[in-house]
Amino acid sequence: MTLPSLAGQADRLIRLGVHERAGIDAAGLRAWAADADGADDGALLAVHPDRVPASHLAPLLDRDGRPGFVVTDMADVDLFAPLDTVELPDTPFYVVTGLDRGDSMADWSPDEALPALAGEGRSPLLLSEGIQWVLQQPAVLERNHCFMTIGSRLRKANGALDARTPAVWISNGTGRDGRERRDAPKIGWCWAGNRHTWLGFASATGRTAASGAS
């Protein structure tokens, strides 16, 4: 599985209209991507979550003609924000490097995985980054090999973390999903203390600001 070039990723975002939602000039984005291409093979061009929320990105996903969706009991998906330990460049778009789906942590709980990733010098992916990874590289989302994005969490009014942790997986078309959504990319959540054999923990080694992006 290989990500497209940064120039190719920029073109896809532009075709989908993501740059307009983010307030990014198409010509400027293409120029930067062309200049940066090849700097780091396998890098992801990501739009800042403050510019384009997860609820807007999810429907852009597609798997065999079925668009992505957010589960009905996650209407507050856009309130899930980066953990304090996740530092994002203050630019509309940036580059994420060292992506890993985290298959080796399948059957771990989020509470177990987060300190382990930190110990390895890795940063958990944000939900928006995970969605964009699948948007650019659909093959990264496989049945029995899906992933959590525990870099995004919701804080309660008292400052404590909500126990839900977001994930990207494939719908079975059961329950409230509806049969028409079977095999569609699904944005859902799991409890922070629960384990799932089919969910890894997506992470990265770094995030870099896009030169000239403002």
N, C-alpha and C positions, 0 to 999 in steps of 0.2 A: 504494500500500500504506500503510495507516494502522493504527497500534496502537489498541486499545480505550482507553477512558478508564482512569485509574488505579482508579477504583471498579469498572469492569468487569473489570479484571485481577485485582483482589482477590477478586471473586466467583468467578472461574475457579479461582484457587488454592485457594479454600475448597471449591469443589465437588469438586476433585480430592484434597482431604485434605492438601495440601501444608502448610497452616498447622499442622495437628496434628503432622506430622513435625518441623516447625521449632519447635514449642512456642510458637506465636503464637495469641493469643486472637482468634477470628473476629470478635467484635463490635468489638474494639479495632482490628483491621486494617481493617475496613469504615469505622469512624469516621475513622481517619487518612486513608484513601484518599479519602473523600468531601470532607474538608477540603482536601486537597492537589490535588484534581482541577482541571485547567485551568491549574495553575501552570506547566506546561511541556508543550505538546502534543508527542506523539510520544515521551514518556518511558516507560521500562520499569520496572515494579515487580519488583525482583529479590530473591529469598531468598538470604541469605548462604550460600556453599558449605559453611561449617562446620556449618550447621544441616541442610541437605538436600543430599546429595552427588549428583554427576552420575549415578551408577548408579541412583538412585531416580527422578530426573527423566526420564531417557531413555525408559523404557517408557510415560510419560504422553503422549509425542508420538504423533500420529496423522496418517496421510496415506492418504486413501481407504480407511479401515478397517484399515490396517496399522500396528501399534504400532512405536514407535521401539526401537532396540536398540544395544548396544555390541558392537563386533567382538570375536571370541573371543580375539584376541591382545592385548587391552587390559584384561585382568582387573584390572590395577592402576589403573584409570581414576580412582578416588577419591583416589589419592596425588598426582595432578597438582594442584599448588597455585599460587596467584598468584605471579607474578614479584615480586622485591623492589621493582620500580619501580611496581607496581600497588598503590595504597592503597585499602583498603576501609573503609567506615564500620563501627564496632564495634557494629552493631545487627543484629537478626535479619533485617530486610529494609531495602532502600534503593532509591533511584531512580537509574537510569542514563539520562543525557541525551546528545543528539547522536549517536544511533546511525547507523552507516553500514556497509553490507555489504562495502565495499571492492572493488567490481568493477573499479575503475581499477587495482588492483594484481594482477589476475589474471595468471598466468604469472610472478609474482615468487616467490622462495623466502622462507620465514619469516626466514632470516638477513638477507635484503635488506629485507624489509618492516618488521621491528621498529624499526630506527633511523630509517627514513623516517617512520613514524607518530609517533615521538617528536619528530622535527623539525617535524612539523605541529601539535604540541601535542595529539596524540590518544593515547588509551590503548587497547591491544589488549583485546578482550573476553575474559573468562574463559570456559571451556567451559560452566560452569553458566549464565552469562548468555546465551550463544549458544543453549543449549537452551531457556531460558525465553523468549527472543525468538521462537523458532519456535513454542513452546507457545502464546504469546499472539497471534502473527501468522503462521499457517502459510504464507501466500503468500510470505513472505520467502525460503523455501527452494524454489528452482527448479532444474530440470535445467539443467546448464551454467552455473549462477549460484549455486553453493554457497559456503561460506566456512569459513575457518580461525579458530580461537580461540586465538591464540598467547600470550595473557596467562596461560594455565595451562601449567605445565611440571613435569616430574618431575625431582627432584634425586637423583643417585646418592649412595652412601655417602661418596664422596670430595668431595662438594660440587659436582661438575660437572653440567651439565644433560644429561639424557637426550636423545638426538637426535630422539626422536619429538615431534611437535607435533600437538595434537588439532584435529579438524575436524568439521563437521556437513555431511553430504551425503545423497544419495538412493541406496539400494542398487539394483544391477542384478540382484540375485538370483542372482549367480554364486558359484562357489567355496563357501567355508564359510558364506556368508550363507544359502544355501538358496533355492530357487526361490520358496518361499512368502513370502519377504521382499522380492521384487522391488517397487520403488517405495516401500519403507518408509523412514522417516527413520533415518539411520545415523550413529552416533558412531564415528569412526575416527581414524586418524592418518597423517601423512606425515613424511618425513625433513626435518629443518630446512634442509638444503641443496638440496632438490628444488623444481622448479617445476611447476605444473599450470595449464593454461589455463582450467580451469573452477572454480578456487578463488580467491576474493578473501580479504581479511583484515578481518574485522569489528572495528570499533573504536567508541569513544565519546569524548565531550569531558569528561564528568564523572560523578561518583558522589556522591550526597548522602544523608546519613542521614535516615531517616524520623522526623519529629518525634514524640516521645512513645513511640517504639519502644524496648523494652528487653528 
